[in-house]
Amino acid sequence: MFRSRKDLVFIVLAGFFITNAIVAEMIGGKLIQVGPFVMSIGIVPWPVVFLTTDLINEHYGKRGVRNLSLLTAGLITYMLLILVIGTNLTATSFSPVKDSAFFEVFGQVQWIIVASIIAFVVSQLIDVSIFWLFRNATGGKMIWLRATGSTAISQLIDTFMVAGIAFWLPGKITFSEYVNAAGTGYVFKLIIAILLTPFIYIGHNLIRRYLDNDPALLKQS
């Protein structure tokens, strides 16, 4: 079915990448409070996106991440189209989910999706550029630096863009609430990115060993 193990690994990583990005868009309209801080619950699936982005960057290069990011943005746009159609179709009188409830959830999500499409593409392109800047500067060493450094900068832009377009500009929250939510979300993402560093090393080593023993490559050698 797959010509090589490298194709299979890419499909698996891409599947987790796309799924978690789309789930984050779908649930992002719910704000939660952690102590005195407020943030979108859509942040929860993003650690997997961070991890898969770094692994794809490492093993498939700039082109792999850029192409996958553009594909994901296209699929998120498609999801937005389906939601627009869904919110404009009238529910039957016996539908367990009424139009008002459906619109209350997915109407807000549409704002988030529009914001995320813009922020996602911008931040991913920045992420891949910074990742390879650090990688080339360190001669391929210090995975933690390029992984955490690229995430720290790209997610600063992503988090504030999404919160601003999705919540502040439509008047859903005040400016101070926007700064609070975006700042908290960014700090949370940064902490998660740092905590994920050991898993990036583990994932990198597992993938490298798996690919090094690829029967397709052994036949060629």
Residue pairs with C-beta under 8 A, 6 or more apart in sequence:
2 8
2 11
3 216
4 214
4 216
4 217
5 210
5 211
5 213
5 214
5 215
5 216
6 59
6 211
6 214
9 59
9 207
9 210
9 211
10 56
10 60
10 64
13 52
13 55
13 56
14 52
14 56
14 68
14 71
16 48
16 52
17 48
17 49
17 52
17 53
17 56
17 68
17 72
18 68
18 71
18 72
18 75
20 45
20 46
20 48
20 49
20 52
21 45
21 49
21 72
21 76
21 120
22 72
22 75
22 76
22 79
23 45
24 42
24 43
24 44
24 45
24 46
24 49
24 116
25 42
25 76
25 79
25 109
25 112
25 113
25 116
26 79
26 109
27 41
27 42
27 44
27 45
28 40
28 41
28 42
28 109
28 112
28 116
28 162
28 166
29 40
29 42
29 105
29 108
29 109
29 112
30 40
30 41
30 42
31 38
31 39
31 40
31 41
31 181
32 38
32 39
32 40
32 41
34 184
37 180
37 184
38 177
38 180
38 181
38 184
39 181
39 184
39 185
39 188
40 112
40 162
40 163
40 181
40 185
42 112
43 185
43 188
43 189
46 189
46 192
47 189
47 192
47 193
47 196
50 151
50 155
50 189
50 192
50 193
50 196
51 196
51 199
51 200
51 203
53 65
53 124
53 127
53 151
54 131
54 143
54 146
54 147
54 150
54 151
54 200
55 200
55 203
55 204
55 207
56 64
56 65
56 68
57 64
57 65
57 127
57 128
57 131
57 132
57 146
57 150
58 143
58 204
59 204
59 207
59 208
59 211
62 128
62 129
62 132
65 124
65 127
65 128
65 131
66 124
66 125
66 128
69 120
69 121
69 124
69 125
69 128
70 121
72 120
73 117
73 120
73 121
76 113
76 116
76 117
76 120
77 113
77 117
79 113
80 110
80 113
80 114
80 117
83 106
83 109
83 110
83 113
84 110
86 102
86 106
87 99
87 102
87 103
87 106
87 107
87 110
90 99
91 97
91 98
91 99
91 102
108 166
108 172
111 165
111 166
111 167
111 170
111 172
112 162
112 166
114 165
114 166
115 161
115 162
115 163
115 164
115 165
115 166
116 162
116 166
118 161
118 165
119 157
119 158
119 159
119 161
119 162
119 165
120 158
122 157
122 158
122 161
123 154
123 155
123 157
123 158
123 161
124 154
126 150
126 153
126 154
126 157
127 150
127 151
127 153
127 154
128 150
130 146
130 149
130 150
130 153
130 154
131 146
131 147
131 149
131 150
132 146
134 142
134 145
134 146
134 149
134 150
135 146
138 145
138 146
143 200
143 201
143 204
144 197
144 200
144 201
147 193
147 196
147 197
147 200
148 193
148 194
148 197
151 189
151 190
151 193
152 190
152 193
155 186
155 189
155 190
155 193
156 186
159 182
159 185
159 186
159 189
160 182
160 186
162 182
163 178
163 181
163 182
163 185
164 178
164 182
166 172
167 173
167 177
167 178
167 181
168 174
168 175
168 177
168 178
173 181
211 217
